[in-house]
Amino acid sequence: MNVLLVHGIFDTGAIFRKLERDLTQQGHRCFSPSLHPSDARKGIADLAEKLDVLAVKEFGNEAPIVIVAFSMGCLVARYYVQCLGGARRTKAFFAISGPHNGSLLAHLYPGEGARDMRPGSKFLQELASSEVLFGEMPLFTYWTPLDLTIVPATSSRWSRAIEKIIWVPLHPLMPANGRVRADIVQRIHEQKASHIENNDAGVKNYQL
């Protein structure tokens, strides 16, 4: 599978180094771009538009992808899927410690992106109202009750997704956590197998 990894605020694509290694060893093609400005000072939509351009350059216009996103990157990736047409090619979405319902800490930082991440923001309301665009896409969310970056930590819960609680003491440790990585690798393997099976069925039907 083609795997698009989307980092969080103040991060780069290097945050996924261990997960990318695991996935590459399983035969997946990974792309973890570093988005700028990493603090989303121009807004989350701005980063999502840049992500769209980079994804097309890396994977082309039509190839199916799986998205793994961390922290603010979950909102960047959701905007890409829900508002920029990414839903048509995305086969599964994995959200690691994403502020789906905002974070109170966003009140302490300036910029449009921080305003987007404040609980109750217009941006978050728009995302919530267009979740139907995910359709039946498999969605997964991982969060830690000990999170001190997503405040309250329960803001990482996403009612539409299959949830896994991981007791990790610090927010930045989530993408590298062994349990998170193992679960994502296993589920992406299942998505790949399902995609191949569906393609084979399509070919057989066509040949008949």
KOLZA-908974 format. One record per atom (N, C-alpha, C, CB): x, y, z. Coordinates in steps of 0.2 Angstrom, whole numbers. Glycine has a CB too. Layout:
% KOLZA-908974
X / Y / Z
...
This chain:
% KOLZA-908974
4 / -6 / 0
0 / 0 / 0
4 / 6 / 0
-5 / 0 / 6
2 / 12 / -3
5 / 18 / -2
3 / 21 / 4
3 / 23 / -8
7 / 23 / 9
6 / 26 / 15
8 / 33 / 16
9 / 21 / 21
3 / 37 / 17
5 / 45 / 18
5 / 46 / 25
0 / 49 / 14
10 / 49 / 28
11 / 50 / 35
11 / 57 / 36
17 / 47 / 38
7 / 60 / 41
6 / 67 / 41
8 / 69 / 49
-1 / 70 / 40
13 / 73 / 49
16 / 75 / 56
12 / 80 / 59
23 / 77 / 56
14 / 82 / 66
10 / 87 / 70
14 / 93 / 70
9 / 84 / 76
11 / 98 / 75
14 / 104 / 75
21 / 104 / 78
9 / 108 / 80
25 / 108 / 75
32 / 109 / 77
36 / 103 / 75
33 / 110 / 84
33 / 98 / 72
37 / 92 / 70
39 / 92 / 62
32 / 86 / 71
42 / 87 / 60
44 / 85 / 53
42 / 78 / 52
52 / 87 / 52
43 / 76 / 46
41 / 69 / 44
45 / 64 / 48
42 / 68 / 37
51 / 66 / 51
55 / 62 / 54
52 / 59 / 61
62 / 65 / 57
47 / 61 / 63
43 / 59 / 69
41 / 51 / 68
37 / 63 / 71
40 / 50 / 61
38 / 43 / 59
43 / 38 / 58
33 / 44 / 54
49 / 40 / 59
55 / 36 / 57
54 / 28 / 59
61 / 38 / 60
52 / 27 / 65
51 / 20 / 67
45 / 16 / 63
51 / 19 / 74
40 / 20 / 63
34 / 17 / 60
35 / 16 / 52
28 / 22 / 61
39 / 21 / 49
40 / 20 / 42
45 / 14 / 41
44 / 27 / 40
50 / 13 / 45
54 / 7 / 45
50 / 1 / 45
59 / 7 / 50
45 / 1 / 50
41 / -5 / 50
37 / -7 / 44
37 / -5 / 57
34 / -1 / 42
30 / -2 / 36
34 / -4 / 30
26 / 4 / 35
39 / -1 / 29
44 / -2 / 23
46 / -9 / 23
50 / 3 / 23
48 / -12 / 29
50 / -19 / 29
44 / -24 / 27
52 / -21 / 36
38 / -22 / 28
32 / -26 / 26
30 / -25 / 18
26 / -24 / 30
34 / -21 / 15
33 / -20 / 8
29 / -14 / 6
30 / -26 / 5
27 / -9 / 11
23 / -4 / 9
28 / 2 / 7
19 / -2 / 15
25 / 7 / 3
28 / 13 / 1
26 / 18 / 5
27 / 14 / -7
31 / 21 / 9
29 / 27 / 13
32 / 34 / 11
32 / 25 / 20
28 / 39 / 13
30 / 46 / 11
28 / 50 / 17
26 / 48 / 5
33 / 53 / 20
31 / 57 / 26
34 / 64 / 25
35 / 54 / 32
31 / 68 / 21
33 / 75 / 20
34 / 79 / 26
29 / 78 / 14
38 / 84 / 26
38 / 89 / 31
35 / 95 / 29
46 / 91 / 33
29 / 97 / 32
25 / 103 / 30
27 / 109 / 33
18 / 101 / 31
27 / 115 / 29
29 / 121 / 32
24 / 126 / 30
36 / 123 / 28
23 / 131 / 35
26 / 131 / 42
23 / 126 / 47
25 / 138 / 45
27 / 123 / 50
25 / 117 / 54
21 / 119 / 60
31 / 114 / 57
20 / 126 / 62
16 / 128 / 67
9 / 130 / 64
19 / 134 / 71
8 / 129 / 58
2 / 130 / 54
-1 / 138 / 55
-4 / 126 / 57
4 / 142 / 56
2 / 149 / 57
-2 / 152 / 52
9 / 154 / 57
-2 / 149 / 46
-7 / 151 / 40
-13 / 147 / 40
-3 / 151 / 34
-14 / 143 / 45
-20 / 139 / 45
-19 / 132 / 43
-25 / 142 / 41
-23 / 128 / 46
-23 / 120 / 44
-25 / 119 / 37
-27 / 116 / 49
-29 / 123 / 34
-31 / 122 / 27
-25 / 123 / 23
-37 / 126 / 25
-21 / 128 / 25
-15 / 129 / 21
-11 / 123 / 20
-11 / 135 / 24
-10 / 120 / 26
-5 / 114 / 26
-9 / 108 / 22
-4 / 112 / 33
-15 / 108 / 23
-19 / 102 / 19
-18 / 103 / 11
-26 / 102 / 21
-18 / 109 / 9
-18 / 111 / 2
-10 / 109 / 0
-19 / 118 / 0
-5 / 110 / 4
1 / 108 / 2
2 / 101 / 2
6 / 112 / 7
-1 / 98 / 7
-1 / 90 / 7
-4 / 87 / 1
-5 / 88 / 14
-9 / 90 / -1
-12 / 87 / -7
-8 / 88 / -13
-19 / 92 / -9
-4 / 93 / -14
1 / 94 / -20
6 / 89 / -19
4 / 101 / -20
9 / 88 / -13
14 / 83 / -12
12 / 76 / -13
17 / 84 / -5
6 / 75 / -11
4 / 68 / -12
3 / 66 / -19
-3 / 67 / -8
1 / 71 / -23
0 / 70 / -30
7 / 69 / -33
-4 / 75 / -34
12 / 73 / -31
19 / 72 / -34
22 / 65 / -32
23 / 78 / -31
20 / 63 / -26
23 / 56 / -24
19 / 50 / -27
23 / 56 / -17
13 / 50 / -27
9 / 45 / -28
5 / 45 / -35
4 / 43 / -23
5 / 51 / -38
0 / 52 / -44
-7 / 54 / -41
0 / 46 / -48
-11 / 54 / -46
-18 / 57 / -45
-23 / 51 / -43
-21 / 60 / -51
-21 / 45 / -45
-27 / 40 / -44
-25 / 34 / -39
-28 / 37 / -50
-18 / 33 / -38
-16 / 28 / -34
-20 / 28 / -27
-9 / 27 / -33
-22 / 22 / -24
-25 / 22 / -17
-20 / 23 / -12
-29 / 16 / -16
-22 / 26 / -7
-17 / 28 / -1
-21 / 26 / 6
-15 / 35 / -1
-16 / 25 / 10
-18 / 25 / 17
-15 / 30 / 21
-16 / 18 / 21
-19 / 34 / 25
-16 / 39 / 29
-15 / 38 / 36
-21 / 45 / 28
-9 / 39 / 39
-7 / 39 / 46
-5 / 46 / 48
-1 / 34 / 47
-9 / 49 / 53
-8 / 56 / 55
-7 / 56 / 63
-13 / 60 / 53
-3 / 61 / 65
-1 / 62 / 72
-3 / 69 / 74
6 / 61 / 73
-6 / 70 / 80
-7 / 76 / 83
-11 / 81 / 78
-1 / 79 / 85
-9 / 87 / 77
-12 / 92 / 72
-12 / 89 / 65
-8 / 99 / 72
-8 / 85 / 64
-8 / 82 / 57
-14 / 78 / 56
-2 / 77 / 56
-18 / 76 / 61
-24 / 72 / 60
-29 / 77 / 57
-27 / 70 / 67
-29 / 83 / 59
-34 / 88 / 57
-32 / 91 / 50
-34 / 95 / 61
-25 / 91 / 48
-23 / 92 / 42
-25 / 87 / 37
-15 / 93 / 41
-24 / 81 / 39
-26 / 75 / 35
-34 / 75 / 34
-24 / 69 / 38
-37 / 76 / 39
-45 / 76 / 39
-47 / 81 / 34
-48 / 77 / 46
-44 / 87 / 34
-46 / 92 / 29
-45 / 90 / 22
-43 / 99 / 31
-39 / 87 / 21
-37 / 84 / 15
-43 / 79 / 12
-30 / 81 / 15
-45 / 75 / 17
-49 / 70 / 15
-56 / 73 / 14
-50 / 64 / 20
-59 / 77 / 19
-65 / 79 / 19
-67 / 85 / 14
-67 / 81 / 26
-62 / 89 / 13
-63 / 95 / 9
-59 / 96 / 3
-61 / 101 / 14
-54 / 92 / 2
-50 / 93 / -4
-50 / 87 / -9
-43 / 94 / -2
-55 / 82 / -8
-56 / 77 / -12
-52 / 70 / -10
-55 / 78 / -19
-49 / 70 / -5
-44 / 65 / -3
-48 / 58 / -2
-40 / 66 / 3
-55 / 59 / 0
-59 / 53 / 2
-59 / 48 / -4
-66 / 55 / 4
-59 / 51 / -10
-60 / 46 / -16
-54 / 41 / -17
-60 / 50 / -23
-48 / 43 / -14
-42 / 38 / -15
-40 / 35 / -8
-37 / 42 / -18
-43 / 38 / -2
-40 / 35 / 4
-44 / 29 / 6
-41 / 41 / 9
-40 / 24 / 8
-44 / 17 / 9
-44 / 16 / 17
-40 / 12 / 6
-40 / 20 / 21
-41 / 19 / 28
-37 / 25 / 31
-37 / 12 / 31
-39 / 27 / 37
-36 / 33 / 41
-35 / 31 / 48
-42 / 39 / 40
-29 / 32 / 50
-26 / 31 / 57
-24 / 38 / 60
-20 / 26 / 56
-28 / 39 / 65
-26 / 45 / 69
-23 / 44 / 76
-33 / 49 / 70
-17 / 47 / 77
-13 / 46 / 83
-14 / 52 / 87
-6 / 43 / 81
-17 / 52 / 93
-17 / 58 / 97
-19 / 64 / 93
-10 / 59 / 100
-24 / 64 / 90
-27 / 70 / 86
-32 / 74 / 90
-30 / 68 / 79
-31 / 81 / 90
-36 / 85 / 93
-43 / 86 / 90
-33 / 92 / 95
-46 / 80 / 89
-52 / 80 / 85
-57 / 85 / 88
-55 / 73 / 85
-57 / 86 / 94
-62 / 91 / 98
-58 / 97 / 101
-65 / 87 / 103
-52 / 98 / 98
-48 / 104 / 100
-44 / 103 / 106
-53 / 110 / 101
-40 / 108 / 108
-36 / 107 / 114
-35 / 114 / 117
-28 / 105 / 112
-36 / 114 / 123
-36 / 121 / 127
-29 / 124 / 126
-38 / 120 / 134
-24 / 120 / 125
-17 / 123 / 125
-17 / 128 / 119
-12 / 118 / 125
-21 / 127 / 114
-21 / 131 / 108
-22 / 138 / 109
-26 / 128 / 103
-25 / 139 / 115
-27 / 146 / 117
-20 / 150 / 119
-32 / 147 / 123
-15 / 146 / 120
-8 / 149 / 122
-4 / 151 / 116
-5 / 144 / 127
-6 / 149 / 110
-1 / 150 / 104
-5 / 154 / 99
1 / 143 / 101
-1 / 159 / 96
-4 / 163 / 91
-5 / 160 / 84
0 / 170 / 90
-8 / 163 / 79
-8 / 160 / 72
-15 / 157 / 71
-3 / 155 / 71
-16 / 157 / 64
-23 / 154 / 62
-24 / 147 / 64
-24 / 155 / 55
-18 / 143 / 63
-19 / 136 / 65
-20 / 134 / 72
-12 / 132 / 63
-18 / 138 / 77
-19 / 138 / 84
-27 / 139 / 85
-15 / 142 / 88
-29 / 144 / 81
-36 / 146 / 82
-41 / 140 / 79
-38 / 153 / 78
-38 / 137 / 74
-42 / 132 / 71
-43 / 126 / 76
-39 / 129 / 65
-38 / 125 / 81
-37 / 120 / 85
-41 / 121 / 92
-30 / 117 / 86
-43 / 127 / 93
-47 / 129 / 99
-54 / 125 / 100
-47 / 136 / 100
-55 / 122 / 105
-62 / 119 / 106
-68 / 124 / 103
-63 / 117 / 113
-72 / 121 / 99
-78 / 125 / 97
-76 / 129 / 91
-80 / 128 / 102
-70 / 129 / 88
-69 / 133 / 83
-73 / 132 / 77
-61 / 133 / 81
-73 / 137 / 72
-77 / 136 / 66
-74 / 131 / 62
-77 / 143 / 62
-68 / 130 / 62
-64 / 125 / 58
-66 / 118 / 61
-57 / 126 / 59
-66 / 117 / 67
-68 / 110 / 70
-75 / 109 / 69
-66 / 110 / 77
-80 / 114 / 69
-87 / 113 / 68
-88 / 111 / 61
-91 / 119 / 69
-84 / 114 / 56
-85 / 112 / 49
-83 / 105 / 48
-81 / 117 / 44
-77 / 103 / 51
-75 / 96 / 50
-80 / 91 / 53
-68 / 95 / 54
-83 / 92 / 59
-88 / 88 / 62
-94 / 87 / 57
-90 / 91 / 69
-96 / 93 / 54
-102 / 93 / 50
-101 / 89 / 44
-104 / 100 / 49
-95 / 88 / 41
-94 / 84 / 35
-91 / 77 / 36
-89 / 89 / 31
-91 / 74 / 42
-88 / 68 / 43
-92 / 62 / 38
-89 / 66 / 50
-98 / 64 / 36
-101 / 59 / 32
-97 / 57 / 26
-108 / 62 / 30
-92 / 62 / 24
-88 / 61 / 18
-84 / 55 / 18
-84 / 67 / 16
-82 / 53 / 25
-78 / 47 / 26
-82 / 40 / 23
-76 / 46 / 33
-88 / 41 / 23
-92 / 35 / 21
-91 / 29 / 25
-91 / 33 / 14
-89 / 23 / 22
-88 / 17 / 26
-80 / 16 / 27
-91 / 11 / 23
-76 / 21 / 26
-69 / 20 / 26
-67 / 18 / 33
-66 / 27 / 25
-63 / 13 / 34
-60 / 11 / 41
-56 / 17 / 44
-56 / 5 / 40
-59 / 18 / 50
-55 / 24 / 54
-53 / 21 / 61
-60 / 30 / 55
-47 / 23 / 63
-44 / 21 / 69
-41 / 27 / 73
-39 / 15 / 68
-42 / 27 / 79
-39 / 32 / 83
-36 / 29 / 89
-45 / 37 / 85
-30 / 32 / 91
-26 / 30 / 96
-25 / 36 / 101
-19 / 27 / 94
-26 / 35 / 107
-25 / 41 / 112
-22 / 38 / 119
-31 / 45 / 112
-19 / 43 / 122
-17 / 41 / 129
-21 / 46 / 134
-9 / 42 / 130
-23 / 43 / 139
-27 / 47 / 145
-22 / 52 / 148
-30 / 43 / 150
-15 / 51 / 147
-10 / 54 / 151
-7 / 60 / 147
-4 / 50 / 152
-11 / 62 / 141
-9 / 67 / 136
-9 / 74 / 140
-13 / 67 / 130
-4 / 78 / 140
-4 / 84 / 142
-3 / 90 / 137
2 / 85 / 147
-3 / 87 / 131
-3 / 92 / 125
-10 / 93 / 122
1 / 90 / 119
-14 / 87 / 121
-21 / 88 / 120
-25 / 88 / 126
-23 / 81 / 115
-28 / 94 / 128
-31 / 95 / 134
-38 / 97 / 133
-27 / 101 / 138
-43 / 94 / 135
-42 / 87 / 139
-40 / 82 / 135
-48 / 85 / 143
-37 / 77 / 137
-34 / 71 / 133
-40 / 68 / 129
-31 / 66 / 138
-46 / 68 / 132
-52 / 65 / 129
-54 / 68 / 122
-58 / 65 / 133
-51 / 74 / 121
-52 / 77 / 114
-49 / 73 / 109
-49 / 84 / 114
-45 / 68 / 110
-42 / 64 / 105
-47 / 58 / 103
-36 / 61 / 107
-52 / 57 / 107
-57 / 52 / 106
-61 / 54 / 99
-62 / 51 / 112
-63 / 50 / 95
-67 / 51 / 89
-72 / 46 / 88
-62 / 51 / 83
-78 / 48 / 89
-84 / 43 / 90
-85 / 39 / 84
-90 / 46 / 91
-82 / 41 / 78
-83 / 38 / 72
-78 / 32 / 71
-83 / 43 / 66
-73 / 32 / 75
-67 / 28 / 73
-67 / 22 / 79
-60 / 32 / 74
-63 / 17 / 77
-62 / 12 / 81
-56 / 14 / 86
-59 / 5 / 78
-57 / 14 / 92
-53 / 17 / 97
-48 / 12 / 101
-57 / 21 / 102
-42 / 14 / 102
-37 / 10 / 106
-34 / 15 / 111
-32 / 7 / 101
-34 / 13 / 117
-31 / 17 / 122
-24 / 15 / 124
-35 / 17 / 129
-19 / 19 / 123
-12 / 17 / 124
-10 / 21 / 130
-8 / 18 / 118
-7 / 18 / 136
-5 / 22 / 141
2 / 24 / 141
-6 / 18 / 148
3 / 29 / 137
10 / 32 / 136
10 / 39 / 140
11 / 33 / 128
16 / 40 / 143
16 / 46 / 148
17 / 53 / 144
22 / 45 / 152
19 / 53 / 138
20 / 59 / 134
17 / 59 / 127
28 / 61 / 134
14 / 64 / 125
11 / 65 / 119
16 / 64 / 113
8 / 72 / 118
22 / 66 / 113
27 / 65 / 107
29 / 58 / 107
33 / 69 / 108
28 / 54 / 112
30 / 47 / 111
25 / 42 / 108
31 / 44 / 118
19 / 45 / 106
14 / 40 / 103
16 / 37 / 97
8 / 44 / 103
19 / 41 / 92
20 / 38 / 85
25 / 33 / 85
22 / 44 / 80
30 / 33 / 90
35 / 28 / 91
33 / 22 / 95
42 / 31 / 93
28 / 23 / 99
26 / 17 / 103
25 / 11 / 100
20 / 19 / 107
28 / 5 / 103
28 / -1 / 100
21 / -4 / 98
32 / -6 / 104
16 / -3 / 103
9 / -5 / 102
6 / -2 / 97
6 / -5 / 109
7 / 5 / 97
3 / 9 / 91
6 / 6 / 85
5 / 16 / 92
13 / 6 / 84
15 / 4 / 77
13 / -3 / 75
23 / 4 / 78
13 / -8 / 80
11 / -15 / 78
4 / -15 / 76
12 / -19 / 84
0 / -11 / 79
-7 / -11 / 77
-8 / -8 / 71
-11 / -8 / 83
-5 / -3 / 69
-6 / 0 / 63
-3 / -4 / 57
-2 / 7 / 63
3 / -7 / 58
6 / -12 / 53
1 / -17 / 52
13 / -14 / 56
-2 / -20 / 57
-6 / -26 / 56
-13 / -24 / 52
-8 / -29 / 63
-15 / -18 / 54
-22 / -16 / 51
-20 / -14 / 43
-25 / -10 / 55
-15 / -11 / 42
-13 / -9 / 35
-12 / -15 / 31
-7 / -4 / 35
-9 / -20 / 34
-8 / -27 / 30
-15 / -30 / 29
-4 / -32 / 35
-20 / -29 / 33
-26 / -32 / 32
-30 / -28 / 26
-31 / -31 / 38
-29 / -21 / 26
-31 / -17 / 21
-28 / -18 / 14
-30 / -9 / 23
-22 / -20 / 14
-18 / -22 / 8
-21 / -28 / 5
-11 / -22 / 9
-22 / -33 / 10
-25 / -40 / 8
-32 / -39 / 5
-25 / -44 / 13
-36 / -35 / 8
-43 / -33 / 6
-43 / -30 / -1
-47 / -29 / 11
-38 / -25 / -2
-38 / -22 / -8
-36 / -26 / -14
-33 / -16 / -8
-31 / -31 / -13
-29 / -35 / -18
-35 / -40 / -19
-23 / -39 / -15
-38 / -43 / -14
-44 / -47 / -15
-49 / -44 / -20
-47 / -50 / -9
-51 / -38 / -18
-56 / -34 / -22
-54 / -33 / -29
-58 / -27 / -19
-47 / -31 / -30
-45 / -30 / -37
-45 / -37 / -41
-38 / -28 / -37
-43 / -43 / -38
-43 / -49 / -41
-50 / -51 / -43
-40 / -54 / -36
-55 / -49 / -38
-62 / -51 / -40
-64 / -47 / -46
-66 / -49 / -34
-62 / -41 / -46
-64 / -36 / -52
-61 / -39 / -58
-62 / -29 / -51
-55 / -41 / -58
-52 / -44 / -64
-56 / -50 / -66
-44 / -45 / -63
-57 / -54 / -62
-61 / -61 / -63
-67 / -59 / -67
-61 / -65 / -57
-71 / -55 / -64
-78 / -53 / -66
-77 / -50 / -73
-81 / -48 / -61
-72 / -46 / -74
-71 / -43 / -81
-70 / -48 / -86
-65 / -38 / -81
-65 / -53 / -84
-63 / -58 / -89
-69 / -63 / -90
-58 / -63 / -86
-74 / -64 / -86
-80 / -68 / -87
-84 / -64 / -92
-84 / -69 / -80
